[in-house]
């Protein structure tokens, strides 16, 4: 009887490639959406290798389509410069029309921002998790840091005292 090889991927088929932890600090996320991305072949190879940065990324709705800006996908190492992609190019996001209509209303009327939260592989496809967020003020960020520190202190006290 042969041992089965343990996979590094979770059992639900997701593999998180990049996580934008700074976005949850900068924005209070009200709602999340899952979107596909229109990519070139060398971009997919680089993303699978984990060579992507979401930190400065954002999304905009233009002419009934959603576009992802400022997400850096490094050029693929094994491809020639002629066939490689531009690292900071604008990428189209694939969403349903009703989702796009909902986003247009929230972004234009309520003044909310679309921020990429995670980039992951799902059943072989590259997906991005978009967060509809409102920018935090400085005092909100300080309050979050205080809560986080208090939770750490309580956990440390419980662990040491028990």
DRENLUMRO-778571 format. One record per residue: residue in three letters; x, y, z of N, C-alpha, C, O in turn. Coordinates in steps of 0.02 Angstrom, whole numbers, plus 50000, padded with zeros to 5 digits. Example, Ala and Ser with C-alpha at 12.3 -4.5 7.8 and 13.67 -1.06 7.14 Angstrom:
residues 2
+--------+-------+-------+-------+-------+-------+-------+-------+-------+-------+-------+-------+-------+
| residu |   nxx |   nyy |   nzz |  caxx |  cayy |  cazz |   cxx |   cyy |   czz |   oxx |   oyy |   ozz |
+--------+-------+-------+-------+-------+-------+-------+-------+-------+-------+-------+-------+-------+
|    ala | 50660 | 49716 | 50390 | 50615 | 49775 | 50390 | 50660 | 49835 | 50390 | 50712 | 49834 | 50423 |
|    ser | 50642 | 49888 | 50354 | 50684 | 49947 | 50357 | 50645 | 50002 | 50394 | 50670 | 50057 | 50402 |
+--------+-------+-------+-------+-------+-------+-------+-------+-------+-------+-------+-------+-------+
***
This chain:
residues 162
+--------+-------+-------+-------+-------+-------+-------+-------+-------+-------+-------+-------+-------+
| residu |   nxx |   nyy |   nzz |  caxx |  cayy |  cazz |   cxx |   cyy |   czz |   oxx |   oyy |   ozz |
+--------+-------+-------+-------+-------+-------+-------+-------+-------+-------+-------+-------+-------+
|    unk | 50042 | 49942 | 50000 | 50000 | 50000 | 50000 | 50044 | 50062 | 50000 | 50085 | 50071 | 50045 |
|    unk | 50037 | 50104 | 49950 | 50079 | 50164 | 49943 | 50049 | 50222 | 49982 | 49988 | 50230 | 49986 |
|    unk | 50094 | 50261 | 50011 | 50071 | 50320 | 50047 | 50050 | 50374 | 49998 | 50082 | 50383 | 49946 |
|    unk | 49997 | 50408 | 50014 | 49976 | 50463 | 49971 | 50016 | 50525 | 49989 | 50029 | 50540 | 50047 |
|    unk | 50035 | 50561 | 49937 | 50074 | 50622 | 49946 | 50029 | 50677 | 49973 | 49974 | 50689 | 49948 |
|    unk | 50053 | 50712 | 50024 | 50015 | 50768 | 50052 | 50024 | 50828 | 50007 | 50081 | 50845 | 49988 |
|    unk | 49970 | 50860 | 49990 | 49972 | 50919 | 49948 | 49983 | 50982 | 49990 | 49961 | 50986 | 50047 |
|    unk | 50018 | 51030 | 49961 | 50029 | 51093 | 49997 | 49968 | 51138 | 49992 | 49962 | 51187 | 50029 |
|    unk | 49922 | 51121 | 49946 | 49861 | 51160 | 49939 | 49809 | 51137 | 49989 | 49806 | 51078 | 50006 |
|    unk | 49766 | 51183 | 50012 | 49711 | 51163 | 50055 | 49663 | 51118 | 50017 | 49663 | 51117 | 49955 |
|    unk | 49622 | 51081 | 50052 | 49579 | 51031 | 50020 | 49523 | 51063 | 49980 | 49493 | 51029 | 49938 |
|    unk | 49507 | 51127 | 49992 | 49452 | 51158 | 49955 | 49473 | 51186 | 49887 | 49431 | 51217 | 49853 |
|    unk | 49535 | 51176 | 49866 | 49556 | 51196 | 49800 | 49583 | 51266 | 49794 | 49595 | 51290 | 49738 |
|    unk | 49593 | 51301 | 49849 | 49620 | 51369 | 49847 | 49694 | 51368 | 49864 | 49716 | 51330 | 49907 |
|    unk | 49732 | 51410 | 49830 | 49802 | 51421 | 49848 | 49813 | 51496 | 49845 | 49815 | 51525 | 49791 |
|    unk | 49821 | 51527 | 49903 | 49831 | 51599 | 49906 | 49901 | 51615 | 49882 | 49950 | 51590 | 49910 |
|    unk | 49905 | 51656 | 49830 | 49969 | 51674 | 49800 | 49995 | 51738 | 49832 | 50054 | 51743 | 49848 |
|    unk | 49951 | 51787 | 49841 | 49971 | 51851 | 49869 | 49915 | 51878 | 49912 | 49856 | 51871 | 49895 |
|    unk | 49933 | 51909 | 49968 | 49885 | 51935 | 50015 | 49902 | 52009 | 50029 | 49959 | 52025 | 50043 |
|    unk | 49852 | 52052 | 50025 | 49862 | 52123 | 50037 | 49840 | 52140 | 50108 | 49784 | 52162 | 50118 |
|    unk | 49884 | 52128 | 50156 | 49866 | 52138 | 50226 | 49860 | 52212 | 50242 | 49823 | 52232 | 50288 |
|    unk | 49895 | 52253 | 50206 | 49894 | 52325 | 50217 | 49825 | 52354 | 50202 | 49806 | 52405 | 50232 |
|    unk | 49787 | 52323 | 50156 | 49722 | 52349 | 50137 | 49673 | 52349 | 50195 | 49634 | 52396 | 50203 |
|    unk | 49675 | 52297 | 50237 | 49629 | 52294 | 50294 | 49648 | 52345 | 50348 | 49606 | 52364 | 50389 |
|    unk | 49710 | 52367 | 50347 | 49732 | 52419 | 50394 | 49711 | 52488 | 50368 | 49691 | 52531 | 50407 |
|    unk | 49717 | 52499 | 50303 | 49701 | 52564 | 50273 | 49627 | 52576 | 50264 | 49604 | 52633 | 50267 |
|    unk | 49588 | 52523 | 50253 | 49517 | 52529 | 50237 | 49476 | 52485 | 50283 | 49498 | 52432 | 50305 |
|    unk | 49415 | 52507 | 50297 | 49367 | 52462 | 50330 | 49327 | 52429 | 50274 | 49291 | 52464 | 50237 |
|    unk | 49333 | 52364 | 50267 | 49304 | 52327 | 50211 | 49230 | 52313 | 50227 | 49215 | 52282 | 50277 |
|    unk | 49185 | 52335 | 50182 | 49114 | 52327 | 50193 | 49087 | 52265 | 50157 | 49042 | 52232 | 50182 |
|    unk | 49115 | 52250 | 50099 | 49090 | 52194 | 50059 | 49147 | 52168 | 50015 | 49191 | 52205 | 49996 |
|    unk | 49145 | 52103 | 49999 | 49197 | 52074 | 49956 | 49166 | 52042 | 49895 | 49109 | 52018 | 49897 |
|    unk | 49204 | 52042 | 49841 | 49183 | 52012 | 49778 | 49240 | 51968 | 49752 | 49298 | 51982 | 49764 |
|    unk | 49222 | 51915 | 49717 | 49271 | 51872 | 49685 | 49269 | 51885 | 49610 | 49215 | 51884 | 49580 |
|    unk | 49326 | 51898 | 49580 | 49329 | 51913 | 49508 | 49385 | 51874 | 49475 | 49437 | 51861 | 49506 |
|    unk | 49375 | 51856 | 49413 | 49428 | 51827 | 49373 | 49469 | 51884 | 49343 | 49448 | 51942 | 49343 |
|    unk | 49528 | 51867 | 49316 | 49571 | 51918 | 49286 | 49589 | 51895 | 49216 | 49604 | 51837 | 49204 |
|    unk | 49588 | 51942 | 49170 | 49610 | 51929 | 49102 | 49686 | 51937 | 49100 | 49712 | 51992 | 49108 |
|    unk | 49722 | 51881 | 49089 | 49795 | 51880 | 49093 | 49827 | 51853 | 49030 | 49794 | 51820 | 48989 |
|    unk | 49891 | 51868 | 49022 | 49931 | 51838 | 48969 | 49966 | 51776 | 48997 | 49968 | 51767 | 49058 |
|    unk | 49993 | 51734 | 48954 | 50023 | 51672 | 48975 | 50081 | 51680 | 49023 | 50087 | 51642 | 49071 |
|    unk | 50125 | 51728 | 49009 | 50183 | 51737 | 49053 | 50162 | 51764 | 49121 | 50196 | 51752 | 49171 |
|    unk | 50106 | 51802 | 49123 | 50081 | 51827 | 49187 | 50057 | 51770 | 49231 | 50069 | 51769 | 49291 |
|    unk | 50023 | 51722 | 49200 | 49998 | 51664 | 49238 | 50057 | 51625 | 49268 | 50054 | 51603 | 49325 |
|    unk | 50110 | 51616 | 49229 | 50169 | 51580 | 49253 | 50201 | 51617 | 49311 | 50221 | 51585 | 49360 |
|    unk | 50206 | 51683 | 49307 | 50235 | 51722 | 49361 | 50192 | 51720 | 49423 | 50218 | 51717 | 49479 |
|    unk | 50126 | 51722 | 49414 | 50080 | 51720 | 49472 | 50084 | 51653 | 49506 | 50085 | 51650 | 49568 |
|    unk | 50087 | 51599 | 49468 | 50094 | 51533 | 49498 | 50159 | 51527 | 49538 | 50163 | 51490 | 49587 |
|    unk | 50211 | 51564 | 49516 | 50275 | 51564 | 49552 | 50273 | 51612 | 49612 | 50322 | 51614 | 49650 |
|    unk | 50219 | 51649 | 49621 | 50212 | 51694 | 49678 | 50245 | 51762 | 49668 | 50258 | 51797 | 49717 |
|    unk | 50259 | 51781 | 49607 | 50294 | 51844 | 49593 | 50244 | 51900 | 49579 | 50242 | 51928 | 49524 |
|    unk | 50203 | 51916 | 49629 | 50152 | 51967 | 49621 | 50147 | 52009 | 49684 | 50156 | 51984 | 49740 |
|    unk | 50133 | 52074 | 49676 | 50127 | 52120 | 49732 | 50063 | 52160 | 49725 | 50052 | 52195 | 49675 |
|    unk | 50019 | 52155 | 49775 | 49954 | 52189 | 49775 | 49953 | 52254 | 49814 | 49902 | 52289 | 49815 |
|    unk | 50007 | 52271 | 49847 | 50007 | 52325 | 49897 | 49978 | 52391 | 49872 | 49936 | 52420 | 49905 |
|    unk | 49999 | 52415 | 49814 | 49977 | 52480 | 49789 | 49918 | 52474 | 49741 | 49899 | 52524 | 49710 |
|    unk | 49890 | 52416 | 49734 | 49838 | 52405 | 49684 | 49770 | 52434 | 49703 | 49754 | 52443 | 49761 |
|    unk | 49731 | 52449 | 49651 | 49663 | 52472 | 49660 | 49624 | 52455 | 49596 | 49654 | 52440 | 49544 |
|    unk | 49558 | 52458 | 49600 | 49516 | 52443 | 49542 | 49469 | 52501 | 49529 | 49447 | 52535 | 49575 |
|    unk | 49455 | 52513 | 49466 | 49409 | 52566 | 49445 | 49358 | 52537 | 49396 | 49371 | 52488 | 49361 |
|    unk | 49299 | 52568 | 49395 | 49247 | 52549 | 49348 | 49247 | 52602 | 49293 | 49236 | 52661 | 49306 |
|    unk | 49260 | 52580 | 49231 | 49260 | 52626 | 49173 | 49222 | 52595 | 49116 | 49235 | 52538 | 49096 |
|    unk | 49174 | 52631 | 49089 | 49134 | 52609 | 49031 | 49102 | 52541 | 49043 | 49100 | 52500 | 48997 |
|    unk | 49076 | 52530 | 49102 | 49042 | 52467 | 49116 | 49088 | 52407 | 49125 | 49065 | 52350 | 49125 |
|    unk | 49153 | 52419 | 49133 | 49202 | 52365 | 49145 | 49244 | 52383 | 49206 | 49254 | 52442 | 49221 |
|    unk | 49268 | 52332 | 49240 | 49310 | 52343 | 49299 | 49382 | 52329 | 49281 | 49397 | 52277 | 49251 |
|    unk | 49428 | 52375 | 49298 | 49498 | 52369 | 49281 | 49541 | 52370 | 49344 | 49526 | 52407 | 49391 |
|    unk | 49593 | 52331 | 49344 | 49640 | 52326 | 49400 | 49703 | 52364 | 49383 | 49735 | 52350 | 49332 |
|    unk | 49721 | 52412 | 49425 | 49779 | 52455 | 49413 | 49832 | 52442 | 49465 | 49818 | 52421 | 49521 |
|    unk | 49895 | 52456 | 49447 | 49952 | 52458 | 49493 | 49968 | 52393 | 49528 | 49999 | 52393 | 49581 |
|    unk | 49947 | 52337 | 49501 | 49966 | 52272 | 49529 | 50028 | 52249 | 49491 | 50025 | 52241 | 49430 |
|    unk | 50082 | 52238 | 49527 | 50146 | 52220 | 49495 | 50152 | 52144 | 49490 | 50155 | 52109 | 49541 |
|    unk | 50155 | 52119 | 49428 | 50169 | 52049 | 49414 | 50237 | 52047 | 49380 | 50244 | 52071 | 49324 |
|    unk | 50286 | 52018 | 49413 | 50355 | 52018 | 49386 | 50358 | 51980 | 49320 | 50322 | 51931 | 49310 |
|    unk | 50401 | 52002 | 49274 | 50410 | 51965 | 49211 | 50435 | 51894 | 49224 | 50473 | 51882 | 49271 |
|    unk | 50413 | 51848 | 49183 | 50432 | 51778 | 49191 | 50506 | 51770 | 49173 | 50529 | 51796 | 49122 |
|    unk | 50543 | 51733 | 49214 | 50615 | 51728 | 49207 | 50636 | 51689 | 49144 | 50686 | 51706 | 49113 |
|    unk | 50597 | 51638 | 49126 | 50618 | 51595 | 49071 | 50594 | 51619 | 49002 | 50615 | 51592 | 48951 |
|    unk | 50552 | 51670 | 49000 | 50527 | 51695 | 48936 | 50573 | 51751 | 48910 | 50605 | 51786 | 48949 |
|    unk | 50576 | 51758 | 48844 | 50618 | 51811 | 48816 | 50582 | 51878 | 48825 | 50522 | 51880 | 48835 |
|    unk | 50619 | 51932 | 48822 | 50591 | 51998 | 48832 | 50538 | 52014 | 48779 | 50492 | 52053 | 48792 |
|    unk | 50545 | 51985 | 48720 | 50497 | 51999 | 48667 | 50428 | 51972 | 48683 | 50378 | 52004 | 48667 |
|    unk | 50424 | 51914 | 48715 | 50360 | 51883 | 48730 | 50335 | 51898 | 48801 | 50279 | 51879 | 48818 |
|    unk | 50375 | 51931 | 48842 | 50356 | 51943 | 48911 | 50306 | 52000 | 48916 | 50296 | 52038 | 48868 |
|    unk | 50274 | 52006 | 48973 | 50222 | 52056 | 48984 | 50251 | 52117 | 49020 | 50307 | 52115 | 49047 |
|    unk | 50213 | 52171 | 49019 | 50232 | 52232 | 49056 | 50210 | 52222 | 49129 | 50152 | 52205 | 49140 |
|    unk | 50254 | 52233 | 49177 | 50238 | 52217 | 49247 | 50178 | 52255 | 49277 | 50140 | 52226 | 49314 |
|    unk | 50170 | 52319 | 49261 | 50118 | 52359 | 49291 | 50059 | 52374 | 49244 | 50026 | 52425 | 49252 |
|    unk | 50047 | 52331 | 49196 | 49995 | 52345 | 49147 | 49925 | 52342 | 49180 | 49916 | 52309 | 49232 |
|    unk | 49878 | 52375 | 49149 | 49809 | 52375 | 49173 | 49776 | 52309 | 49152 | 49781 | 52290 | 49094 |
|    unk | 49742 | 52275 | 49199 | 49712 | 52211 | 49185 | 49637 | 52215 | 49194 | 49612 | 52246 | 49241 |
|    unk | 49601 | 52182 | 49149 | 49528 | 52182 | 49152 | 49505 | 52129 | 49202 | 49530 | 52073 | 49202 |
|    unk | 49456 | 52147 | 49243 | 49426 | 52100 | 49290 | 49361 | 52074 | 49262 | 49323 | 52110 | 49230 |
|    unk | 49348 | 52010 | 49274 | 49289 | 51977 | 49246 | 49236 | 51969 | 49301 | 49244 | 51928 | 49346 |
|    unk | 49183 | 52008 | 49295 | 49128 | 52006 | 49342 | 49062 | 52002 | 49304 | 49059 | 52018 | 49245 |
|    unk | 49009 | 51980 | 49337 | 48942 | 51979 | 49307 | 48917 | 52051 | 49302 | 48937 | 52095 | 49340 |
|    unk | 48872 | 52063 | 49253 | 48846 | 52131 | 49242 | 48810 | 52159 | 49303 | 48817 | 52218 | 49319 |
|    unk | 48772 | 52116 | 49339 | 48737 | 52142 | 49398 | 48786 | 52161 | 49453 | 48773 | 52208 | 49491 |
|    unk | 48842 | 52125 | 49458 | 48893 | 52144 | 49507 | 48925 | 52211 | 49489 | 48938 | 52252 | 49532 |
|    unk | 48938 | 52220 | 49424 | 48967 | 52283 | 49401 | 48920 | 52341 | 49414 | 48941 | 52395 | 49435 |
|    unk | 48855 | 52331 | 49401 | 48805 | 52384 | 49414 | 48804 | 52402 | 49488 | 48800 | 52461 | 49506 |
|    unk | 48808 | 52351 | 49530 | 48808 | 52362 | 49602 | 48871 | 52402 | 49623 | 48867 | 52448 | 49663 |
|    unk | 48928 | 52384 | 49594 | 48990 | 52419 | 49609 | 48988 | 52491 | 49585 | 49012 | 52536 | 49620 |
|    unk | 48960 | 52504 | 49527 | 48955 | 52572 | 49501 | 48916 | 52615 | 49550 | 48937 | 52671 | 49565 |
|    unk | 48860 | 52590 | 49575 | 48820 | 52628 | 49623 | 48858 | 52643 | 49687 | 48856 | 52699 | 49712 |
|    unk | 48893 | 52593 | 49714 | 48929 | 52602 | 49777 | 48988 | 52648 | 49770 | 49000 | 52691 | 49812 |
|    unk | 49027 | 52639 | 49716 | 49088 | 52678 | 49707 | 49072 | 52751 | 49691 | 49102 | 52797 | 49720 |
|    unk | 49025 | 52763 | 49645 | 49012 | 52831 | 49623 | 48969 | 52870 | 49674 | 48982 | 52929 | 49686 |
|    unk | 48918 | 52838 | 49703 | 48873 | 52874 | 49748 | 48900 | 52878 | 49819 | 48897 | 52931 | 49850 |
|    unk | 48924 | 52822 | 49845 | 48946 | 52821 | 49915 | 49019 | 52840 | 49924 | 49041 | 52849 | 49981 |
|    unk | 49057 | 52846 | 49870 | 49127 | 52865 | 49875 | 49171 | 52811 | 49904 | 49220 | 52826 | 49938 |
|    unk | 49154 | 52748 | 49891 | 49194 | 52692 | 49917 | 49250 | 52675 | 49867 | 49249 | 52698 | 49810 |
|    unk | 49297 | 52635 | 49890 | 49355 | 52616 | 49850 | 49357 | 52541 | 49839 | 49339 | 52503 | 49884 |
|    unk | 49379 | 52519 | 49781 | 49388 | 52448 | 49766 | 49462 | 52431 | 49775 | 49504 | 52459 | 49741 |
|    unk | 49476 | 52385 | 49821 | 49545 | 52367 | 49838 | 49554 | 52292 | 49830 | 49512 | 52254 | 49854 |
|    unk | 49607 | 52269 | 49796 | 49620 | 52197 | 49793 | 49645 | 52172 | 49861 | 49692 | 52199 | 49889 |
|    unk | 49613 | 52119 | 49888 | 49631 | 52092 | 49953 | 49676 | 52031 | 49947 | 49726 | 52026 | 49982 |
|    unk | 49658 | 51985 | 49902 | 49696 | 51923 | 49893 | 49697 | 51905 | 49820 | 49651 | 51921 | 49782 |
|    unk | 49751 | 51873 | 49800 | 49757 | 51843 | 49734 | 49768 | 51769 | 49745 | 49815 | 51751 | 49781 |
|    unk | 49727 | 51727 | 49716 | 49732 | 51656 | 49730 | 49714 | 51614 | 49669 | 49685 | 51639 | 49621 |
|    unk | 49733 | 51551 | 49672 | 49717 | 51503 | 49620 | 49657 | 51462 | 49643 | 49657 | 51436 | 49699 |
|    unk | 49607 | 51455 | 49602 | 49548 | 51416 | 49618 | 49532 | 51372 | 49558 | 49512 | 51397 | 49505 |
|    unk | 49541 | 51308 | 49567 | 49529 | 51258 | 49514 | 49569 | 51276 | 49451 | 49545 | 51267 | 49395 |
|    unk | 49630 | 51300 | 49460 | 49673 | 51316 | 49403 | 49665 | 51386 | 49376 | 49705 | 51407 | 49334 |
|    unk | 49615 | 51423 | 49398 | 49604 | 51491 | 49374 | 49631 | 51541 | 49425 | 49629 | 51529 | 49485 |
|    unk | 49656 | 51597 | 49399 | 49680 | 51650 | 49443 | 49621 | 51695 | 49460 | 49588 | 51721 | 49415 |
|    unk | 49608 | 51704 | 49524 | 49553 | 51746 | 49547 | 49580 | 51799 | 49594 | 49633 | 51791 | 49624 |
|    unk | 49542 | 51854 | 49598 | 49560 | 51907 | 49645 | 49499 | 51922 | 49688 | 49442 | 51923 | 49664 |
|    unk | 49511 | 51932 | 49752 | 49459 | 51951 | 49799 | 49462 | 52026 | 49806 | 49511 | 52054 | 49831 |
|    unk | 49408 | 52060 | 49785 | 49404 | 52133 | 49788 | 49365 | 52153 | 49850 | 49313 | 52124 | 49865 |
|    unk | 49389 | 52203 | 49884 | 49353 | 52229 | 49942 | 49326 | 52299 | 49927 | 49362 | 52342 | 49901 |
|    unk | 49263 | 52309 | 49945 | 49233 | 52374 | 49938 | 49242 | 52409 | 50005 | 49210 | 52391 | 50054 |
|    unk | 49287 | 52457 | 50008 | 49306 | 52485 | 50072 | 49301 | 52560 | 50076 | 49299 | 52596 | 50026 |
|    unk | 49298 | 52582 | 50138 | 49298 | 52654 | 50153 | 49363 | 52669 | 50190 | 49381 | 52633 | 50237 |
|    unk | 49398 | 52721 | 50170 | 49462 | 52738 | 50200 | 49456 | 52753 | 50274 | 49410 | 52788 | 50296 |
|    unk | 49503 | 52727 | 50313 | 49503 | 52740 | 50386 | 49540 | 52804 | 50400 | 49588 | 52822 | 50366 |
|    unk | 49517 | 52838 | 50451 | 49552 | 52897 | 50476 | 49607 | 52874 | 50524 | 49609 | 52815 | 50543 |
|    unk | 49651 | 52919 | 50543 | 49708 | 52902 | 50586 | 49685 | 52876 | 50654 | 49714 | 52829 | 50680 |
|    unk | 49632 | 52906 | 50682 | 49609 | 52883 | 50748 | 49579 | 52813 | 50745 | 49583 | 52775 | 50793 |
|    unk | 49548 | 52796 | 50688 | 49522 | 52728 | 50679 | 49578 | 52677 | 50678 | 49573 | 52623 | 50708 |
|    unk | 49633 | 52694 | 50644 | 49690 | 52649 | 50640 | 49721 | 52639 | 50709 | 49741 | 52584 | 50727 |
|    unk | 49726 | 52694 | 50747 | 49754 | 52688 | 50815 | 49710 | 52645 | 50859 | 49735 | 52605 | 50899 |
|    unk | 49645 | 52652 | 50851 | 49597 | 52612 | 50890 | 49605 | 52538 | 50874 | 49604 | 52496 | 50919 |
|    unk | 49612 | 52522 | 50809 | 49622 | 52452 | 50789 | 49686 | 52424 | 50818 | 49688 | 52367 | 50841 |
|    unk | 49740 | 52463 | 50818 | 49803 | 52441 | 50846 | 49797 | 52428 | 50921 | 49825 | 52379 | 50946 |
|    unk | 49760 | 52471 | 50957 | 49749 | 52461 | 51029 | 49711 | 52397 | 51042 | 49730 | 52359 | 51087 |
|    unk | 49658 | 52384 | 51003 | 49619 | 52322 | 51011 | 49663 | 52261 | 50999 | 49660 | 52212 | 51037 |
|    unk | 49703 | 52264 | 50947 | 49747 | 52209 | 50930 | 49797 | 52195 | 50987 | 49808 | 52138 | 51005 |
|    unk | 49826 | 52248 | 51014 | 49874 | 52241 | 51068 | 49841 | 52215 | 51131 | 49870 | 52173 | 51166 |
|    unk | 49780 | 52238 | 51146 | 49743 | 52213 | 51204 | 49727 | 52139 | 51198 | 49734 | 52102 | 51246 |
|    unk | 49707 | 52118 | 51138 | 49693 | 52047 | 51127 | 49756 | 52005 | 51136 | 49753 | 51951 | 51165 |
|    unk | 49813 | 52030 | 51112 | 49876 | 51994 | 51121 | 49894 | 51988 | 51194 | 49914 | 51935 | 51218 |
|    unk | 49885 | 52043 | 51232 | 49901 | 52043 | 51303 | 49857 | 51994 | 51342 | 49881 | 51958 | 51385 |
|    unk | 49792 | 51992 | 51325 | 49746 | 51945 | 51358 | 49764 | 51873 | 51343 | 49764 | 51831 | 51387 |
|    unk | 49780 | 51860 | 51279 | 49799 | 51792 | 51260 | 49864 | 51771 | 51295 | 49870 | 51714 | 51317 |
|    unk | 49910 | 51817 | 51300 | 49974 | 51803 | 51333 | 49962 | 51790 | 51408 | 49993 | 51745 | 51436 |
|    unk | 49918 | 51829 | 51440 | 49903 | 51820 | 51510 | 49868 | 51753 | 51523 | 49883 | 51719 | 51572 |
|    unk | 49822 | 51735 | 51479 | 49787 | 51671 | 51487 | 49834 | 51612 | 51477 | 49830 | 51562 | 51512 |
|    unk | 49877 | 51619 | 51428 | 49925 | 51564 | 51414 | 49975 | 51556 | 51471 | 49991 | 51500 | 51490 |
|    unk | 50000 | 51611 | 51498 | 50049 | 51608 | 51552 | 50018 | 51590 | 51620 | 50050 | 51558 | 51661 |
|    unk | 49955 | 51610 | 51631 | 49922 | 51598 | 51695 | 49893 | 51529 | 51702 | 49885 | 51505 | 51758 |
|    unk | 49878 | 51495 | 51647 | 49847 | 51429 | 51651 | 49896 | 51374 | 51658 | 49878 | 51316 | 51662 |
+--------+-------+-------+-------+-------+-------+-------+-------+-------+-------+-------+-------+-------+
***
